[in-house]
Amino acid sequence: MIFGAATDLPPTTCSASYVKDVEIQTRDSQVLACTTFHPTNKSLPSPTVLIRNPYNRCHLDALGYRFAERGFHVVIQDVRGRCASGGVDELLGTDAADAADTVEWIRAQIWFAQSPKIVMWAHCISELCSTPPYLMLIVSCP
């Protein structure tokens, strides 16, 4: 699964901090709940890893730290209608638009200007069909 893919990462380069219960508003005014993780070494360019999760973002905190301690900003999000995110989870309904709205939110953050690159781990096929701007890579996870 996702955590297994992150076990062969390079050594840590810094410590990490996090912000719980970050809210991102979508174009149709739903609120998507996130946790963000950030490397404490702000002098290095830091790409962003976006993980949109249908299960519970809190279960992926260790993964967020693993990436942040290696210089990445990380946004872990509960998808629409799941866990702490608002709205109704509709199969193939709003995933692509929500992903695009989340990427736009990331692009507006001050830490994104440092290294304007995003890698997204997707859990839904509709996210794979829509590539928002600045998205460097999409990795599909079961």
N, CA, C and O atoms as a GROMACS GRO file, in nm:
protein
  568
    1MET      N    1   0.083  -0.118   0.000
    1MET     CA    2   0.000   0.000   0.000
    1MET      C    3   0.088   0.124   0.000
    1MET      O    4   0.207   0.114  -0.028
    2ILE      N    5   0.032   0.239   0.030
    2ILE     CA    6   0.104   0.366   0.023
    2ILE      C    7   0.226   0.364   0.112
    2ILE      O    8   0.335   0.401   0.067
    3PHE      N    9   0.211   0.323   0.237
    3PHE     CA   10   0.324   0.330   0.330
    3PHE      C   11   0.438   0.241   0.283
    3PHE      O   12   0.555   0.277   0.298
    4GLY      N   13   0.406   0.126   0.227
    4GLY     CA   14   0.509   0.038   0.176
    4GLY      C   15   0.591   0.102   0.066
    4GLY      O   16   0.711   0.076   0.055
    5ALA      N   17   0.528   0.186  -0.015
    5ALA     CA   18   0.599   0.254  -0.123
    5ALA      C   19   0.695   0.358  -0.069
    5ALA      O   20   0.786   0.401  -0.140
    6ALA      N   21   0.677   0.400   0.055
    6ALA     CA   22   0.762   0.505   0.112
    6ALA      C   23   0.868   0.451   0.206
    6ALA      O   24   0.930   0.529   0.278
    7THR      N   25   0.889   0.321   0.208
    7THR     CA   26   0.986   0.265   0.302
    7THR      C   27   1.129   0.276   0.254
    7THR      O   28   1.221   0.270   0.336
    8ASP      N   29   1.152   0.291   0.126
    8ASP     CA   30   1.288   0.300   0.073
    8ASP      C   31   1.327   0.443   0.041
    8ASP      O   32   1.397   0.467  -0.057
    9LEU      N   33   1.285   0.536   0.122
    9LEU     CA   34   1.318   0.676   0.101
    9LEU      C   35   1.461   0.705   0.146
    9LEU      O   36   1.516   0.631   0.228
   10PRO      N   37   1.521   0.811   0.093
   10PRO     CA   38   1.655   0.848   0.138
   10PRO      C   39   1.652   0.892   0.285
   10PRO      O   40   1.544   0.908   0.341
   11PRO      N   41   1.768   0.911   0.346
   11PRO     CA   42   1.772   0.952   0.487
   11PRO      C   43   1.706   1.089   0.509
   11PRO      O   44   1.693   1.169   0.417
   12THR      N   45   1.664   1.112   0.632
   12THR     CA   46   1.602   1.241   0.664
   12THR      C   47   1.703   1.354   0.646
   12THR      O   48   1.823   1.336   0.665
   13THR      N   49   1.651   1.471   0.609
   13THR     CA   50   1.736   1.588   0.590
   13THR      C   51   1.704   1.700   0.688
   13THR      O   52   1.780   1.795   0.702
   14CYS      N   53   1.590   1.688   0.758
   14CYS     CA   54   1.549   1.792   0.852
   14CYS      C   55   1.436   1.738   0.939
   14CYS      O   56   1.391   1.625   0.920
   15SER      N   57   1.393   1.818   1.033
   15SER     CA   58   1.275   1.780   1.111
   15SER      C   59   1.151   1.834   1.038
   15SER      O   60   1.163   1.902   0.936
   16ALA      N   61   1.034   1.804   1.090
   16ALA     CA   62   0.911   1.843   1.023
   16ALA      C   63   0.812   1.901   1.123
   16ALA      O   64   0.815   1.871   1.242
   17SER      N   65   0.724   1.985   1.071
   17SER     CA   66   0.613   2.038   1.151
   17SER      C   67   0.483   2.006   1.077
   17SER      O   68   0.486   1.969   0.959
   18TYR      N   69   0.371   2.020   1.146
   18TYR     CA   70   0.243   1.992   1.081
   18TYR      C   71   0.137   2.089   1.127
   18TYR      O   72   0.150   2.152   1.232
   19VAL      N   73   0.031   2.101   1.046
   19VAL     CA   74  -0.086   2.181   1.081
   19VAL      C   75  -0.207   2.092   1.057
   19VAL      O   76  -0.233   2.049   0.944
   20LYS      N   77  -0.282   2.063   1.164
   20LYS     CA   78  -0.402   1.980   1.155
   20LYS      C   79  -0.523   2.064   1.119
   20LYS      O   80  -0.523   2.186   1.140
   21ASP      N   81  -0.624   2.002   1.066
   21ASP     CA   82  -0.754   2.062   1.041
   21ASP      C   83  -0.748   2.187   0.952
   21ASP      O   84  -0.814   2.287   0.980
   22VAL      N   85  -0.668   2.179   0.847
   22VAL     CA   86  -0.665   2.284   0.746
   22VAL      C   87  -0.787   2.262   0.657
   22VAL      O   88  -0.818   2.149   0.620
   23GLU      N   89  -0.858   2.371   0.623
   23GLU     CA   90  -0.978   2.360   0.541
   23GLU      C   91  -0.955   2.423   0.405
   23GLU      O   92  -0.907   2.536   0.394
   24ILE      N   93  -0.990   2.348   0.300
   24ILE     CA   94  -0.981   2.398   0.164
   24ILE      C   95  -1.122   2.404   0.108
   24ILE      O   96  -1.194   2.304   0.109
   25GLN      N   97  -1.162   2.521   0.059
   25GLN     CA   98  -1.296   2.536   0.004
   25GLN      C   99  -1.294   2.508  -0.146
   25GLN      O  100  -1.208   2.556  -0.219
   26THR      N  101  -1.392   2.428  -0.190
   26THR     CA  102  -1.402   2.394  -0.332
   26THR      C  103  -1.484   2.499  -0.406
   26THR      O  104  -1.544   2.587  -0.345
   27ARG      N  105  -1.487   2.488  -0.537
   27ARG     CA  106  -1.561   2.582  -0.620
   27ARG      C  107  -1.711   2.581  -0.592
   27ARG      O  108  -1.779   2.680  -0.621
   28ASP      N  109  -1.764   2.471  -0.536
   28ASP     CA  110  -1.906   2.467  -0.500
   28ASP      C  111  -1.927   2.481  -0.350
   28ASP      O  112  -2.027   2.436  -0.295
   29SER      N  113  -1.829   2.542  -0.284
   29SER     CA  114  -1.836   2.582  -0.142
   29SER      C  115  -1.836   2.467  -0.042
   29SER      O  116  -1.879   2.486   0.072
   30GLN      N  117  -1.790   2.350  -0.081
   30GLN     CA  118  -1.771   2.243   0.016
   30GLN      C  119  -1.634   2.263   0.082
   30GLN      O  120  -1.544   2.323   0.023
   31VAL      N  121  -1.620   2.212   0.203
   31VAL     CA  122  -1.493   2.223   0.274
   31VAL      C  123  -1.427   2.086   0.281
   31VAL      O  124  -1.487   1.989   0.329
   32LEU      N  125  -1.303   2.077   0.232
   32LEU     CA  126  -1.226   1.954   0.236
   32LEU      C  127  -1.122   1.966   0.346
   32LEU      O  128  -1.046   2.063   0.351
   33ALA      N  129  -1.118   1.867   0.435
   33ALA     CA  130  -1.029   1.870   0.551
   33ALA      C  131  -0.891   1.814   0.515
   33ALA      O  132  -0.880   1.713   0.444
   34CYS      N  133  -0.788   1.880   0.564
   34CYS     CA  134  -0.650   1.840   0.534
   34CYS      C  135  -0.562   1.850   0.657
   34CYS      O  136  -0.595   1.918   0.754
   35THR      N  137  -0.450   1.781   0.650
   35THR     CA  138  -0.338   1.803   0.741
   35THR      C  139  -0.220   1.833   0.651
   35THR      O  140  -0.197   1.764   0.551
   36THR      N  141  -0.143   1.936   0.686
   36THR     CA  142  -0.025   1.970   0.607
   36THR      C  143   0.100   1.945   0.690
   36THR      O  144   0.101   1.967   0.812
   37PHE      N  145   0.204   1.900   0.624
   37PHE     CA  146   0.334   1.873   0.687
   37PHE      C  147   0.438   1.953   0.611
   37PHE      O  148   0.431   1.967   0.489
   38HIS      N  149   0.536   2.006   0.685
   38HIS     CA  150   0.634   2.094   0.622
   38HIS      C  151   0.774   2.066   0.676
   38HIS      O  152   0.791   2.042   0.796
   39PRO      N  153   0.874   2.068   0.587
   39PRO     CA  154   1.012   2.054   0.634
   39PRO      C  155   1.051   2.181   0.710
   39PRO      O  156   1.010   2.291   0.673
   40THR      N  157   1.130   2.166   0.815
   40THR     CA  158   1.172   2.284   0.891
   40THR      C  159   1.288   2.356   0.824
   40THR      O  160   1.313   2.473   0.856
   41ASN      N  161   1.359   2.290   0.733
   41ASN     CA  162   1.467   2.354   0.660
   41ASN      C  163   1.408   2.429   0.542
   41ASN      O  164   1.384   2.371   0.436
   42LYS      N  165   1.386   2.558   0.560
   42LYS     CA  166   1.319   2.638   0.458
   42LYS      C  167   1.414   2.690   0.350
   42LYS      O  168   1.370   2.758   0.258
   43SER      N  169   1.543   2.659   0.361
   43SER     CA  170   1.639   2.709   0.262
   43SER      C  171   1.645   2.623   0.138
   43SER      O  172   1.700   2.666   0.036
   44LEU      N  173   1.591   2.502   0.142
   44LEU     CA  174   1.594   2.413   0.027
   44LEU      C  175   1.461   2.419  -0.049
   44LEU      O  176   1.356   2.431   0.013
   45PRO      N  177   1.465   2.411  -0.182
   45PRO     CA  178   1.340   2.401  -0.258
   45PRO      C  179   1.264   2.275  -0.217
   45PRO      O  180   1.324   2.168  -0.205
   46SER      N  181   1.135   2.287  -0.196
   46SER     CA  182   1.057   2.176  -0.142
   46SER      C  183   0.932   2.150  -0.224
   46SER      O  184   0.833   2.221  -0.208
   47PRO      N  185   0.935   2.050  -0.312
   47PRO     CA  186   0.813   2.015  -0.386
   47PRO      C  187   0.704   1.969  -0.290
   47PRO      O  188   0.730   1.943  -0.172
   48THR      N  189   0.582   1.960  -0.340
   48THR     CA  190   0.467   1.922  -0.259
   48THR      C  191   0.414   1.785  -0.301
   48THR      O  192   0.402   1.757  -0.420
   49VAL      N  193   0.383   1.702  -0.202
   49VAL     CA  194   0.317   1.574  -0.225
   49VAL      C  195   0.171   1.591  -0.180
   49VAL      O  196   0.145   1.626  -0.065
   50LEU      N  197   0.078   1.566  -0.270
   50LEU     CA  198  -0.065   1.573  -0.240
   50LEU      C  199  -0.120   1.432  -0.235
   50LEU      O  200  -0.108   1.356  -0.332
   51ILE      N  201  -0.181   1.397  -0.122
   51ILE     CA  202  -0.244   1.265  -0.106
   51ILE      C  203  -0.390   1.290  -0.072
   51ILE      O  204  -0.422   1.342   0.034
   52ARG      N  205  -0.479   1.253  -0.164
   52ARG     CA  206  -0.623   1.264  -0.140
   52ARG      C  207  -0.671   1.126  -0.100
   52ARG      O  208  -0.657   1.030  -0.176
   53ASN      N  209  -0.730   1.116   0.019
   53ASN     CA  210  -0.752   0.987   0.082
   53ASN      C  211  -0.900   0.965   0.116
   53ASN      O  212  -0.960   1.048   0.183
   54PRO      N  213  -0.960   0.854   0.071
   54PRO     CA  214  -1.100   0.828   0.103
   54PRO      C  215  -1.121   0.762   0.240
   54PRO      O  216  -1.235   0.739   0.278
   55TYR      N  217  -1.015   0.733   0.312
   55TYR     CA  218  -1.030   0.656   0.436
   55TYR      C  219  -1.023   0.745   0.559
   55TYR      O  220  -1.128   0.770   0.619
   56ASN      N  221  -0.913   0.793   0.599
   56ASN     CA  222  -0.902   0.888   0.709
   56ASN      C  223  -0.760   0.941   0.707
   56ASN      O  224  -0.665   0.866   0.731
   57ARG      N  225  -0.746   1.068   0.679
   57ARG     CA  226  -0.613   1.126   0.664
   57ARG      C  227  -0.526   1.106   0.788
   57ARG      O  228  -0.404   1.100   0.777
   58CYS      N  229  -0.588   1.096   0.905
   58CYS     CA  230  -0.511   1.082   1.030
   58CYS      C  231  -0.428   0.954   1.031
   58CYS      O  232  -0.326   0.947   1.098
   59HIS      N  233  -0.473   0.852   0.958
   59HIS     CA  234  -0.398   0.727   0.953
   59HIS      C  235  -0.269   0.740   0.872
   59HIS      O  236  -0.184   0.650   0.874
   60LEU      N  237  -0.255   0.851   0.801
   60LEU     CA  238  -0.137   0.871   0.716
   60LEU      C  239  -0.040   0.975   0.772
   60LEU      O  240   0.050   1.021   0.701
   61ASP      N  241  -0.057   1.013   0.899
   61ASP     CA  242   0.033   1.112   0.959
   61ASP      C  243   0.180   1.068   0.952
   61ASP      O  244   0.266   1.150   0.923
   62ALA      N  245   0.208   0.942   0.978
   62ALA     CA  246   0.347   0.895   0.976
   62ALA      C  247   0.406   0.911   0.836
   62ALA      O  248   0.523   0.945   0.822
   63LEU      N  249   0.325   0.887   0.735
   63LEU     CA  250   0.371   0.905   0.598
   63LEU      C  251   0.400   1.052   0.569
   63LEU      O  252   0.499   1.085   0.504
   64GLY      N  253   0.312   1.140   0.617
   64GLY     CA  254   0.335   1.284   0.600
   64GLY      C  255   0.467   1.327   0.661
   64GLY      O  256   0.543   1.401   0.599
   65TYR      N  257   0.494   1.279   0.782
   65TYR     CA  258   0.622   1.310   0.846
   65TYR      C  259   0.739   1.254   0.766
   65TYR      O  260   0.841   1.322   0.750
   66ARG      N  261   0.726   1.131   0.717
   66ARG     CA  262   0.837   1.069   0.642
   66ARG      C  263   0.877   1.154   0.522
   66ARG      O  264   0.995   1.173   0.495
   67PHE      N  265   0.778   1.204   0.449
   67PHE     CA  266   0.810   1.289   0.334
   67PHE      C  267   0.862   1.426   0.378
   67PHE      O  268   0.960   1.475   0.321
   68ALA      N  269   0.800   1.486   0.478
   68ALA     CA  270   0.842   1.620   0.522
   68ALA      C  271   0.985   1.618   0.578
   68ALA      O  272   1.061   1.713   0.558
   69GLU      N  273   1.021   1.511   0.646
   69GLU     CA  274   1.158   1.499   0.699
   69GLU      C  275   1.261   1.479   0.588
   69GLU      O  276   1.382   1.481   0.614
   70ARG      N  277   1.214   1.461   0.468
   70ARG     CA  278   1.303   1.447   0.353
   70ARG      C  279   1.290   1.565   0.257
   70ARG      O  280   1.332   1.557   0.142
   71GLY      N  281   1.230   1.674   0.306
   71GLY     CA  282   1.228   1.798   0.231
   71GLY      C  283   1.104   1.827   0.150
   71GLY      O  284   1.104   1.922   0.072
   72PHE      N  285   0.997   1.750   0.165
   72PHE     CA  286   0.874   1.774   0.089
   72PHE      C  287   0.770   1.841   0.177
   72PHE      O  288   0.760   1.813   0.296
   73HIS      N  289   0.690   1.929   0.116
   73HIS     CA  290   0.566   1.972   0.179
   73HIS      C  291   0.465   1.862   0.147
   73HIS      O  292   0.471   1.803   0.039
   74VAL      N  293   0.373   1.835   0.238
   74VAL     CA  294   0.277   1.728   0.218
   74VAL      C  295   0.138   1.779   0.255
   74VAL      O  296   0.120   1.843   0.359
   75VAL      N  297   0.041   1.752   0.170
   75VAL     CA  298  -0.099   1.782   0.198
   75VAL      C  299  -0.174   1.650   0.191
   75VAL      O  300  -0.180   1.588   0.085
   76ILE      N  301  -0.230   1.607   0.305
   76ILE     CA  302  -0.310   1.484   0.308
   76ILE      C  303  -0.454   1.528   0.332
   76ILE      O  304  -0.485   1.597   0.429
   77GLN      N  305  -0.542   1.485   0.242
   77GLN     CA  306  -0.678   1.536   0.242
   77GLN      C  307  -0.780   1.423   0.248
   77GLN      O  308  -0.766   1.321   0.180
   78ASP      N  309  -0.882   1.442   0.330
   78ASP     CA  310  -0.999   1.353   0.325
   78ASP      C  311  -1.080   1.396   0.202
   78ASP      O  312  -1.112   1.514   0.188
   79VAL      N  313  -1.114   1.302   0.114
   79VAL     CA  314  -1.193   1.338  -0.004
   79VAL      C  315  -1.335   1.377   0.037
   79VAL      O  316  -1.379   1.349   0.149
   80ARG      N  317  -1.404   1.439  -0.054
   80ARG     CA  318  -1.540   1.489  -0.031
   80ARG      C  319  -1.630   1.380   0.027
   80ARG      O  320  -1.634   1.267  -0.022
   81GLY      N  321  -1.703   1.417   0.132
   81GLY     CA  322  -1.800   1.327   0.192
   81GLY      C  323  -1.742   1.219   0.282
   81GLY      O  324  -1.815   1.133   0.330
   82ARG      N  325  -1.612   1.222   0.304
   82ARG     CA  326  -1.548   1.120   0.386
   82ARG      C  327  -1.482   1.185   0.507
   82ARG      O  328  -1.426   1.294   0.498
   83CYS      N  329  -1.490   1.116   0.619
   83CYS     CA  330  -1.426   1.158   0.745
   83CYS      C  331  -1.463   1.302   0.778
   83CYS      O  332  -1.580   1.331   0.800
   84ALA      N  333  -1.366   1.394   0.782
   84ALA     CA  334  -1.394   1.531   0.825
   84ALA      C  335  -1.428   1.625   0.709
   84ALA      O  336  -1.454   1.743   0.733
   85SER      N  337  -1.428   1.577   0.585
   85SER     CA  338  -1.461   1.664   0.471
   85SER      C  339  -1.611   1.670   0.449
   85SER      O  340  -1.683   1.573   0.470
   86GLY      N  341  -1.658   1.788   0.406
   86GLY     CA  342  -1.800   1.808   0.381
   86GLY      C  343  -1.844   1.752   0.247
   86GLY      O  344  -1.762   1.703   0.169
   87GLY      N  345  -1.973   1.761   0.223
   87GLY     CA  346  -2.029   1.718   0.096
   87GLY      C  347  -2.067   1.571   0.095
   87GLY      O  348  -2.064   1.504   0.198
   88VAL      N  349  -2.102   1.523  -0.022
   88VAL     CA  350  -2.144   1.384  -0.043
   88VAL      C  351  -2.043   1.318  -0.136
   88VAL      O  352  -2.007   1.373  -0.240
   89ASP      N  353  -1.998   1.201  -0.097
   89ASP     CA  354  -1.905   1.125  -0.179
   89ASP      C  355  -1.982   1.061  -0.294
   89ASP      O  356  -2.061   0.969  -0.273
   90GLU      N  357  -1.959   1.110  -0.416
   90GLU     CA  358  -2.027   1.057  -0.534
   90GLU      C  359  -1.924   0.987  -0.621
   90GLU      O  360  -1.823   1.046  -0.659
   91LEU      N  361  -1.948   0.862  -0.652
   91LEU     CA  362  -1.857   0.785  -0.735
   91LEU      C  363  -1.832   0.858  -0.866
   91LEU      O  364  -1.925   0.884  -0.943
   92LEU      N  365  -1.707   0.892  -0.892
   92LEU     CA  366  -1.662   0.963  -1.012
   92LEU      C  367  -1.732   1.098  -1.030
   92LEU      O  368  -1.737   1.150  -1.142
   93GLY      N  369  -1.785   1.154  -0.922
   93GLY     CA  370  -1.858   1.280  -0.933
   93GLY      C  371  -1.772   1.404  -0.937
   93GLY      O  372  -1.762   1.470  -1.041
   94THR      N  373  -1.709   1.437  -0.827
   94THR     CA  374  -1.638   1.565  -0.816
   94THR      C  375  -1.489   1.548  -0.788
   94THR      O  376  -1.421   1.646  -0.761
   95ASP      N  377  -1.439   1.426  -0.794
   95ASP     CA  378  -1.298   1.404  -0.758
   95ASP      C  379  -1.202   1.488  -0.840
   95ASP      O  380  -1.111   1.549  -0.784
   96ALA      N  381  -1.220   1.494  -0.971
   96ALA     CA  382  -1.127   1.569  -1.055
   96ALA      C  383  -1.134   1.718  -1.023
   96ALA      O  384  -1.030   1.784  -1.014
   97ALA      N  385  -1.254   1.772  -1.007
   97ALA     CA  386  -1.269   1.915  -0.974
   97ALA      C  387  -1.212   1.944  -0.836
   97ALA      O  388  -1.147   2.047  -0.816
   98ASP      N  389  -1.237   1.855  -0.740
   98ASP     CA  390  -1.182   1.876  -0.605
   98ASP      C  391  -1.030   1.871  -0.606
   98ASP      O  392  -0.964   1.949  -0.537
   99ALA      N  393  -0.974   1.779  -0.684
   99ALA     CA  394  -0.828   1.772  -0.695
   99ALA      C  395  -0.773   1.900  -0.755
   99ALA      O  396  -0.673   1.953  -0.708
  100ALA      N  397  -0.838   1.950  -0.860
  100ALA     CA  398  -0.794   2.075  -0.923
  100ALA      C  399  -0.804   2.193  -0.826
  100ALA      O  400  -0.715   2.278  -0.822
  101ASP      N  401  -0.913   2.199  -0.748
  101ASP     CA  402  -0.928   2.306  -0.649
  101ASP      C  403  -0.820   2.297  -0.542
  101ASP      O  404  -0.769   2.399  -0.496
  102THR      N  405  -0.785   2.175  -0.504
  102THR     CA  406  -0.680   2.157  -0.404
  102THR      C  407  -0.545   2.200  -0.459
  102THR      O  408  -0.467   2.264  -0.389
  103VAL      N  409  -0.517   2.166  -0.584
  103VAL     CA  410  -0.392   2.210  -0.646
  103VAL      C  411  -0.388   2.362  -0.653
  103VAL      O  412  -0.283   2.422  -0.627
  104GLU      N  413  -0.497   2.426  -0.686
  104GLU     CA  414  -0.500   2.573  -0.689
  104GLU      C  415  -0.475   2.631  -0.550
  104GLU      O  416  -0.406   2.732  -0.536
  105TRP      N  417  -0.530   2.568  -0.447
  105TRP     CA  418  -0.505   2.614  -0.309
  105TRP      C  419  -0.356   2.600  -0.277
  105TRP      O  420  -0.296   2.692  -0.220
  106ILE      N  421  -0.297   2.488  -0.314
  106ILE     CA  422  -0.153   2.467  -0.289
  106ILE      C  423  -0.072   2.574  -0.360
  106ILE      O  424   0.021   2.630  -0.303
  107ARG      N  425  -0.108   2.603  -0.485
  107ARG     CA  426  -0.034   2.704  -0.562
  107ARG      C  427  -0.040   2.841  -0.497
  107ARG      O  428   0.051   2.923  -0.517
  108ALA      N  429  -0.144   2.869  -0.419
  108ALA     CA  430  -0.158   3.000  -0.353
  108ALA      C  431  -0.079   3.010  -0.222
  108ALA      O  432  -0.069   3.118  -0.164
  109GLN      N  433  -0.023   2.899  -0.175
  109GLN     CA  434   0.050   2.900  -0.049
  109GLN      C  435   0.191   2.956  -0.068
  109GLN      O  436   0.253   2.934  -0.172
  110ILE      N  437   0.239   3.028   0.031
  110ILE     CA  438   0.370   3.091   0.020
  110ILE      C  439   0.481   2.988   0.004
  110ILE      O  440   0.581   3.014  -0.063
  111TRP      N  441   0.465   2.872   0.066
  111TRP     CA  442   0.568   2.769   0.055
  111TRP      C  443   0.572   2.704  -0.082
  111TRP      O  444   0.672   2.640  -0.115
  112PHE      N  445   0.467   2.717  -0.162
  112PHE     CA  446   0.468   2.658  -0.295
  112PHE      C  447   0.558   2.735  -0.391
  112PHE      O  448   0.620   2.675  -0.480
  113ALA      N  449   0.568   2.866  -0.375
  113ALA     CA  450   0.648   2.950  -0.465
  113ALA      C  451   0.794   2.907  -0.466
  113ALA      O  452   0.865   2.928  -0.564
  114GLN      N  453   0.837   2.848  -0.357
  114GLN     CA  454   0.976   2.806  -0.344
  114GLN      C  455   1.013   2.698  -0.445
  114GLN      O  456   1.123   2.699  -0.500
  115SER      N  457   0.923   2.607  -0.470
  115SER     CA  458   0.947   2.497  -0.564
  115SER      C  459   0.814   2.455  -0.625
  115SER      O  460   0.746   2.368  -0.570
  116PRO      N  461   0.774   2.516  -0.736
  116PRO     CA  462   0.639   2.493  -0.790
  116PRO      C  463   0.622   2.358  -0.860
  116PRO      O  464   0.602   2.351  -0.981
  117LYS      N  465   0.630   2.253  -0.780
  117LYS     CA  466   0.610   2.118  -0.833
  117LYS      C  467   0.520   2.041  -0.737
  117LYS      O  468   0.534   2.052  -0.615
  118ILE      N  469   0.429   1.963  -0.793
  118ILE     CA  470   0.337   1.883  -0.712
  118ILE      C  471   0.336   1.740  -0.765
  118ILE      O  472   0.329   1.717  -0.886
  119VAL      N  473   0.343   1.646  -0.673
  119VAL     CA  474   0.325   1.505  -0.703
  119VAL      C  475   0.197   1.464  -0.632
  119VAL      O  476   0.181   1.493  -0.513
  120MET      N  477   0.106   1.395  -0.701
  120MET     CA  478  -0.020   1.354  -0.638
  120MET      C  479  -0.032   1.202  -0.638
  120MET      O  480  -0.011   1.137  -0.740
  121TRP      N  481  -0.067   1.148  -0.523
  121TRP     CA  482  -0.106   1.008  -0.513
  121TRP      C  483  -0.257   1.003  -0.523
  121TRP      O  484  -0.326   1.062  -0.440
  122ALA      N  485  -0.308   0.934  -0.622
  122ALA     CA  486  -0.453   0.933  -0.647
  122ALA      C  487  -0.513   0.800  -0.605
  122ALA      O  488  -0.450   0.695  -0.616
  123HIS      N  489  -0.635   0.807  -0.555
  123HIS     CA  490  -0.710   0.688  -0.516
  123HIS      C  491  -0.829   0.665  -0.608
  123HIS      O  492  -0.901   0.567  -0.592
  124CYS      N  493  -0.850   0.755  -0.703
  124CYS     CA  494  -0.969   0.746  -0.787
  124CYS      C  495  -0.931   0.767  -0.932
  124CYS      O  496  -0.848   0.852  -0.964
  125ILE      N  497  -0.991   0.690  -1.020
  125ILE     CA  498  -0.958   0.698  -1.162
  125ILE      C  499  -0.989   0.835  -1.220
  125ILE      O  500  -0.919   0.880  -1.310
  126SER      N  501  -1.092   0.904  -1.171
  126SER     CA  502  -1.125   1.035  -1.227
  126SER      C  503  -1.015   1.136  -1.200
  126SER      O  504  -0.997   1.230  -1.278
  127GLU      N  505  -0.942   1.120  -1.091
  127GLU     CA  506  -0.829   1.210  -1.065
  127GLU      C  507  -0.718   1.187  -1.167
  127GLU      O  508  -0.646   1.280  -1.202
  128LEU      N  509  -0.706   1.064  -1.214
  128LEU     CA  510  -0.602   1.033  -1.312
  128LEU      C  511  -0.636   1.090  -1.449
  128LEU      O  512  -0.547   1.109  -1.532
  129CYS      N  513  -0.763   1.117  -1.474
  129CYS     CA  514  -0.806   1.167  -1.605
  129CYS      C  515  -0.798   1.318  -1.616
  129CYS      O  516  -0.812   1.372  -1.725
  130SER      N  517  -0.777   1.388  -1.506
  130SER     CA  518  -0.771   1.533  -1.508
  130SER      C  519  -0.640   1.576  -1.445
  130SER      O  520  -0.616   1.552  -1.327
  131THR      N  521  -0.555   1.638  -1.524
  131THR     CA  522  -0.424   1.679  -1.474
  131THR      C  523  -0.423   1.830  -1.454
  131THR      O  524  -0.412   1.905  -1.550
  132PRO      N  525  -0.434   1.875  -1.328
  132PRO     CA  526  -0.429   2.018  -1.302
  132PRO      C  527  -0.291   2.075  -1.335
  132PRO      O  528  -0.193   2.001  -1.342
  133PRO      N  529  -0.283   2.208  -1.355
  133PRO     CA  530  -0.154   2.270  -1.383
  133PRO      C  531  -0.054   2.246  -1.269
  133PRO      O  532  -0.094   2.228  -1.154
  134TYR      N  533   0.072   2.246  -1.301
  134TYR     CA  534   0.182   2.229  -1.208
  134TYR      C  535   0.194   2.089  -1.153
  134TYR      O  536   0.281   2.062  -1.070
  135LEU      N  537   0.108   1.998  -1.197
  135LEU     CA  538   0.117   1.862  -1.148
  135LEU      C  539   0.228   1.790  -1.223
  135LEU      O  540   0.222   1.776  -1.345
  136MET      N  541   0.328   1.745  -1.149
  136MET     CA  542   0.446   1.685  -1.209
  136MET      C  543   0.425   1.536  -1.237
  136MET      O  544   0.474   1.484  -1.337
  137LEU      N  545   0.352   1.469  -1.149
  137LEU     CA  546   0.338   1.324  -1.159
  137LEU      C  547   0.215   1.281  -1.082
  137LEU      O  548   0.184   1.338  -0.978
  138ILE      N  549   0.145   1.183  -1.133
  138ILE     CA  550   0.036   1.122  -1.058
  138ILE      C  551   0.069   0.974  -1.040
  138ILE      O  552   0.100   0.905  -1.136
  139VAL      N  553   0.062   0.928  -0.915
  139VAL     CA  554   0.085   0.788  -0.884
  139VAL      C  555  -0.046   0.730  -0.837
  139VAL      O  556  -0.104   0.781  -0.742
  140SER      N  557  -0.094   0.625  -0.902
  140SER     CA  558  -0.220   0.563  -0.864
  140SER      C  559  -0.198   0.460  -0.756
  140SER      O  560  -0.111   0.374  -0.768
  141CYS      N  561  -0.277   0.468  -0.652
  141CYS     CA  562  -0.269   0.373  -0.540
  141CYS      C  563  -0.403   0.304  -0.525
  141CYS      O  564  -0.507   0.367  -0.541
  142PRO      N  565  -0.401   0.174  -0.494
  142PRO     CA  566  -0.529   0.103  -0.476
  142PRO      C  567  -0.601   0.149  -0.352
  142PRO      O  568  -0.709   0.099  -0.322
   0.00000   0.00000   0.00000
